[in-house]
Amino acid sequence: MPTMWLSDTQRGFFLIGGVVLFFDRAMLAMGNILFLIGLTIIIGPQKTLLFFARKQKAKGTAAFFLGLLLILMRWPLIGFCVELYGIFILFGDFLGTIAGFARNAPVVGPYIGMLIDRVPGLGGRRNAELPV
């Protein structure tokens, strides 16, 4: 039987589809599992375990997996909120990079840049006068 790999668009469908469909437990769980599988494929199993096991990320890791457990225990809204908090703790230092990338988008980049500059600490241009 042939195996079927999901594209990034299809993974996004499962993740966003679970939220759109009134926090459907099965869709959220499938999106979370695909997120973990995708992260493991991208950075490797050893680095994935090291990322979640770091002492600085223990709070975020606990919140993320507690949210996943709450979703599986049929508390999808509370589980999603707890999981979202864990994701912000885990990937919070990466938000500035995402904001910089979004600022350079071809058509909507300037508008996204204006929104980013209004939010304090999200990636506003610090030291913008430096040549580096």
Backbone as JSON, one array per atom type, in Angstrom:
{
  "sequence": "MPTMWLSDTQRGFFLIGGVVLFFDRAMLAMGNILFLIGLTIIIGPQKTLLFFARKQKAKGTAAFFLGLLLILMRWPLIGFCVELYGIFILFGDFLGTIAGFARNAPVVGPYIGMLIDRVPGLGGRRNAELPV",
  "N": [[0.85, -1.17, 0.0], [0.69, 2.15, -0.9], [2.37, 4.88, 0.68], [1.25, 8.05, 1.89], [2.24, 11.31, 1.76], [1.8, 14.42, 3.34], [1.36, 17.71, 2.14], [2.61, 21.03, 2.94], [0.48, 22.78, 2.78], [-1.7, 21.08, 3.16], [-1.19, 20.2, 5.76], [-1.5, 22.61, 7.1], [-4.19, 22.94, 6.61], [-5.32, 20.97, 8.29], [-4.55, 21.92, 10.81], [-5.61, 24.59, 10.95], [-8.15, 23.98, 10.17], [-9.17, 22.53, 12.33], [-9.52, 24.53, 14.21], [-11.32, 26.25, 12.94], [-13.56, 24.63, 12.59], [-15.14, 24.74, 14.94], [-13.41, 24.03, 17.06], [-12.82, 21.25, 16.74], [-12.09, 18.19, 18.09], [-10.72, 15.97, 16.98], [-9.58, 17.04, 14.63], [-7.91, 19.06, 15.69], [-6.16, 17.49, 17.24], [-5.0, 15.94, 15.2], [-3.75, 17.97, 13.73], [-1.87, 18.86, 15.64], [-0.28, 16.57, 15.95], [0.71, 16.32, 13.36], [2.13, 18.7, 13.27], [4.19, 18.19, 15.14], [5.41, 16.01, 13.86], [6.22, 17.24, 11.48], [8.03, 19.16, 12.48], [9.94, 17.43, 13.52], [10.82, 16.18, 11.17], [11.96, 18.34, 9.86], [14.05, 19.4, 11.57], [15.18, 17.17, 12.67], [15.14, 14.19, 14.76], [16.72, 14.08, 17.13], [17.48, 16.76, 17.65], [14.96, 17.83, 17.94], [14.03, 16.61, 20.29], [15.96, 17.67, 22.04], [15.3, 20.37, 21.82], [12.72, 20.54, 23.0], [13.38, 19.63, 25.52], [15.0, 21.47, 26.77], [16.08, 23.45, 29.54], [15.29, 26.12, 29.73], [13.02, 26.14, 28.22], [11.14, 24.62, 29.51], [8.73, 25.35, 30.76], [7.14, 26.18, 28.56], [7.13, 23.79, 27.09], [5.79, 22.07, 28.85], [3.31, 23.36, 28.96], [2.5, 23.16, 26.26], [2.29, 20.34, 25.83], [0.49, 19.72, 27.84], [-1.74, 21.11, 26.92], [-2.2, 19.63, 24.57], [-2.86, 17.18, 25.74], [-5.19, 17.96, 27.1], [-6.82, 18.51, 24.91], [-7.08, 15.95, 23.84], [-8.5, 14.84, 25.91], [-11.05, 15.75, 25.59], [-11.45, 18.51, 26.05], [-11.36, 20.82, 24.2], [-11.31, 23.69, 23.74], [-10.15, 24.89, 26.03], [-7.8, 23.4, 26.07], [-6.66, 24.19, 23.62], [-6.14, 26.9, 24.13], [-4.27, 26.72, 26.25], [-2.28, 25.32, 24.93], [-1.62, 27.18, 22.92], [-0.49, 29.19, 24.47], [1.78, 27.77, 25.31], [3.07, 27.45, 22.84], [3.69, 30.1, 22.22], [5.53, 30.6, 24.27], [7.51, 28.71, 23.64], [8.28, 29.36, 20.97], [8.63, 32.08, 20.99], [10.93, 33.7, 20.78], [11.41, 33.55, 18.13], [9.56, 35.08, 16.85], [10.27, 37.68, 16.11], [11.89, 37.24, 13.88], [10.04, 36.15, 12.12], [8.37, 38.36, 11.86], [10.1, 40.16, 10.6], [10.47, 38.83, 8.17], [7.85, 38.84, 7.18], [7.55, 41.55, 6.81], [8.97, 42.02, 4.51], [7.42, 41.01, 2.5], [6.04, 40.96, -0.81], [3.58, 42.5, -1.74], [1.85, 43.07, 0.46], [3.65, 43.67, 2.42], [4.57, 46.36, 3.29], [2.26, 47.21, 4.67], [1.96, 45.26, 6.63], [4.33, 45.8, 7.95], [3.74, 48.34, 9.04], [1.79, 47.57, 10.93], [3.34, 45.92, 12.56], [5.18, 47.71, 13.6], [3.57, 49.12, 15.33], [2.99, 47.38, 17.4], [4.43, 46.87, 20.47], [7.63, 45.48, 21.06], [7.42, 43.36, 19.28], [9.02, 43.24, 17.09], [9.75, 45.59, 16.19], [11.7, 48.1, 14.59], [14.6, 48.16, 16.0], [17.5, 50.01, 16.65], [17.63, 51.04, 14.05], [19.1, 52.84, 12.67], [21.64, 51.9, 12.41], [24.27, 50.72, 10.28], [24.52, 48.04, 9.83]],
  "CA": [[0.0, 0.0, 0.0], [1.56, 3.33, -0.97], [2.22, 5.86, 1.75], [0.84, 9.34, 1.39], [2.81, 12.4, 2.53], [0.98, 15.62, 3.26], [2.09, 18.93, 1.84], [2.45, 22.06, 3.96], [-0.88, 23.31, 2.68], [-2.61, 20.12, 3.76], [-0.97, 20.25, 7.21], [-2.13, 23.84, 7.56], [-5.63, 22.7, 6.6], [-5.71, 20.24, 9.49], [-4.36, 22.76, 11.98], [-6.58, 25.67, 10.92], [-9.48, 23.37, 10.08], [-9.63, 22.18, 13.67], [-9.96, 25.75, 14.88], [-12.5, 26.77, 12.24], [-14.7, 23.74, 12.8], [-15.56, 24.81, 16.34], [-12.44, 23.32, 17.9], [-13.03, 19.82, 16.6], [-11.03, 17.5, 18.82], [-9.93, 15.11, 16.09], [-8.78, 17.88, 13.73], [-6.84, 19.69, 16.47], [-5.17, 16.46, 17.58], [-4.28, 15.6, 13.99], [-2.87, 19.11, 13.43], [-0.75, 18.84, 16.58], [0.6, 15.46, 15.63], [1.42, 16.67, 12.12], [3.1, 19.75, 13.62], [5.34, 17.54, 15.77], [6.08, 15.22, 12.84], [6.89, 18.18, 10.58], [9.2, 19.71, 13.18], [10.94, 16.36, 13.59], [11.38, 15.98, 9.83], [12.76, 19.51, 9.48], [15.29, 19.57, 12.33], [15.7, 15.88, 13.1], [14.58, 13.73, 16.03], [17.56, 14.41, 18.28], [17.36, 18.19, 17.93], [13.6, 18.08, 18.41], [14.01, 16.26, 21.71], [16.77, 18.66, 22.76], [14.57, 21.63, 21.85], [11.65, 20.48, 23.99], [13.92, 19.26, 26.83], [15.85, 22.52, 27.34], [15.61, 23.96, 30.82], [14.65, 27.41, 29.51], [11.75, 25.92, 27.52], [10.36, 23.62, 30.25], [7.39, 25.89, 30.97], [6.44, 26.1, 27.28], [6.94, 22.38, 26.73], [4.74, 21.54, 29.72], [2.03, 23.94, 28.53], [2.14, 22.61, 24.96], [1.85, 18.95, 25.95], [-0.72, 19.73, 28.66], [-2.81, 21.49, 26.0], [-2.47, 18.47, 23.72], [-3.56, 16.21, 26.58], [-6.54, 18.46, 27.33], [-7.57, 18.32, 23.67], [-7.41, 14.53, 23.74], [-9.45, 14.52, 26.98], [-12.3, 16.39, 25.21], [-11.53, 19.9, 26.48], [-10.61, 21.43, 23.1], [-11.12, 25.14, 23.83], [-9.15, 25.15, 27.08], [-6.55, 22.8, 25.61], [-6.08, 25.03, 22.57], [-5.6, 28.12, 24.76], [-3.05, 26.34, 26.98], [-1.3, 24.97, 23.91], [-1.21, 28.42, 22.28], [0.44, 29.8, 25.42], [3.03, 27.01, 25.22], [3.73, 27.75, 21.57], [4.3, 31.43, 22.33], [6.71, 30.49, 25.12], [8.53, 27.94, 22.93], [8.74, 29.99, 19.74], [8.54, 33.53, 21.15], [12.13, 34.38, 20.3], [11.41, 33.46, 16.67], [8.54, 35.98, 16.31], [10.94, 38.8, 15.46], [12.32, 36.78, 12.57], [8.83, 36.04, 11.31], [7.92, 39.72, 11.58], [11.0, 40.71, 9.58], [10.17, 38.17, 6.9], [6.55, 39.34, 6.7], [7.73, 42.95, 6.41], [9.54, 42.02, 3.16], [6.5, 40.4, 1.53], [5.94, 41.9, -1.94], [2.45, 43.42, -1.86], [1.31, 43.48, 1.75], [4.75, 43.9, 3.35], [4.54, 47.66, 3.97], [1.12, 47.28, 5.6], [2.33, 44.42, 7.77], [5.36, 46.55, 8.67], [3.08, 49.37, 9.86], [1.18, 46.9, 12.07], [4.4, 45.41, 13.43], [5.76, 48.85, 14.31], [2.64, 49.57, 16.37], [3.0, 46.43, 18.51], [5.73, 46.96, 21.13], [8.37, 44.26, 21.34], [7.2, 42.29, 18.31], [10.01, 43.23, 16.03], [9.93, 46.94, 15.7], [13.09, 48.29, 14.16], [15.52, 48.68, 17.0], [18.8, 50.37, 16.06], [17.41, 51.1, 12.6], [20.06, 53.73, 12.04], [22.92, 51.22, 12.27], [24.44, 50.27, 8.9], [24.64, 46.57, 9.75]],
  "C": [[0.9, 1.24, 0.0], [1.3, 4.28, 0.2], [1.93, 7.22, 1.14], [1.41, 10.43, 2.3], [1.94, 13.63, 2.31], [1.86, 16.82, 2.96], [1.88, 19.93, 2.98], [1.05, 22.65, 3.95], [-1.87, 22.37, 3.35], [-2.42, 20.07, 5.28], [-1.62, 21.49, 7.8], [-3.64, 23.7, 7.58], [-6.07, 21.99, 7.87], [-5.6, 21.12, 10.73], [-5.42, 23.87, 12.05], [-8.0, 25.11, 10.86], [-10.02, 22.97, 11.43], [-10.12, 23.38, 14.44], [-11.25, 26.26, 14.26], [-13.73, 25.91, 12.52], [-15.03, 23.61, 14.29], [-14.69, 23.95, 17.25], [-12.72, 21.82, 17.91], [-11.83, 19.09, 17.17], [-10.14, 16.68, 17.9], [-9.04, 15.94, 15.17], [-7.64, 18.57, 14.48], [-5.76, 18.68, 16.83], [-4.35, 16.08, 16.36], [-3.32, 16.72, 13.59], [-1.67, 19.15, 14.36], [0.24, 17.73, 16.27], [1.39, 15.75, 14.36], [2.44, 17.78, 12.36], [4.36, 19.12, 14.21], [6.12, 16.7, 14.75], [6.84, 16.13, 11.89], [8.13, 18.79, 11.2], [10.31, 18.67, 13.26], [11.6, 16.12, 12.24], [12.32, 17.13, 9.47], [14.09, 19.55, 10.24], [15.87, 18.27, 12.85], [15.19, 15.49, 14.48], [15.4, 14.13, 17.25], [17.45, 15.88, 18.65], [15.96, 18.57, 18.4], [13.49, 17.76, 19.89], [14.82, 17.25, 22.54], [16.05, 20.0, 22.86], [13.5, 21.62, 22.93], [12.18, 20.19, 25.39], [14.81, 20.34, 27.45], [15.22, 23.09, 28.61], [14.85, 25.28, 30.66], [13.26, 27.25, 28.9], [10.84, 24.95, 28.27], [8.92, 24.09, 30.46], [6.56, 25.79, 29.69], [6.16, 24.68, 26.86], [5.81, 21.77, 27.55], [3.38, 22.08, 29.28], [1.58, 23.34, 27.2], [1.59, 21.19, 25.1], [0.63, 18.82, 26.86], [-1.93, 20.13, 27.81], [-3.19, 20.35, 25.08], [-3.24, 17.4, 24.5], [-4.99, 16.66, 26.85], [-7.41, 18.31, 26.08], [-7.99, 16.87, 23.54], [-8.4, 14.09, 24.81], [-10.78, 15.25, 26.81], [-12.53, 17.75, 25.87], [-10.82, 20.74, 25.42], [-10.36, 22.92, 23.25], [-10.05, 25.49, 24.86], [-7.8, 24.58, 26.66], [-5.87, 23.63, 24.54], [-5.46, 26.29, 23.17], [-4.3, 27.82, 25.51], [-1.94, 26.01, 25.99], [-0.76, 26.21, 23.19], [-0.23, 29.18, 23.17], [1.8, 29.09, 25.35], [3.79, 27.29, 23.94], [4.38, 29.12, 21.62], [5.53, 31.41, 23.23], [7.84, 29.77, 24.36], [9.13, 28.71, 21.77], [8.7, 31.51, 19.81], [9.75, 34.27, 20.63], [12.23, 34.36, 18.78], [10.41, 34.44, 16.04], [9.15, 37.19, 15.62], [11.42, 38.46, 14.07], [11.14, 36.67, 11.62], [8.33, 37.42, 10.92], [8.79, 40.37, 10.52], [10.77, 40.12, 8.21], [8.86, 38.68, 6.32], [6.65, 40.78, 6.22], [8.26, 43.04, 4.97], [8.65, 41.34, 2.13], [6.19, 41.41, 0.43], [4.8, 42.91, -1.89], [2.0, 43.96, -0.51], [2.38, 43.8, 2.78], [4.74, 45.25, 4.03], [3.4, 47.8, 4.98], [1.37, 46.43, 6.84], [3.38, 45.13, 8.61], [4.77, 47.64, 9.54], [2.42, 48.75, 11.09], [2.23, 46.42, 13.07], [5.01, 46.55, 14.24], [4.87, 49.35, 15.43], [2.64, 48.66, 17.59], [4.36, 46.48, 19.18], [6.34, 45.59, 21.39], [8.21, 43.15, 20.33], [8.24, 42.27, 17.22], [10.11, 44.59, 15.4], [11.41, 47.18, 15.42], [13.9, 48.96, 15.25], [16.86, 48.93, 16.31], [18.7, 50.44, 14.54], [18.43, 51.98, 11.92], [21.44, 53.07, 11.86], [23.07, 50.68, 10.84], [24.47, 48.76, 8.74], [23.3, 45.91, 9.76]]
}
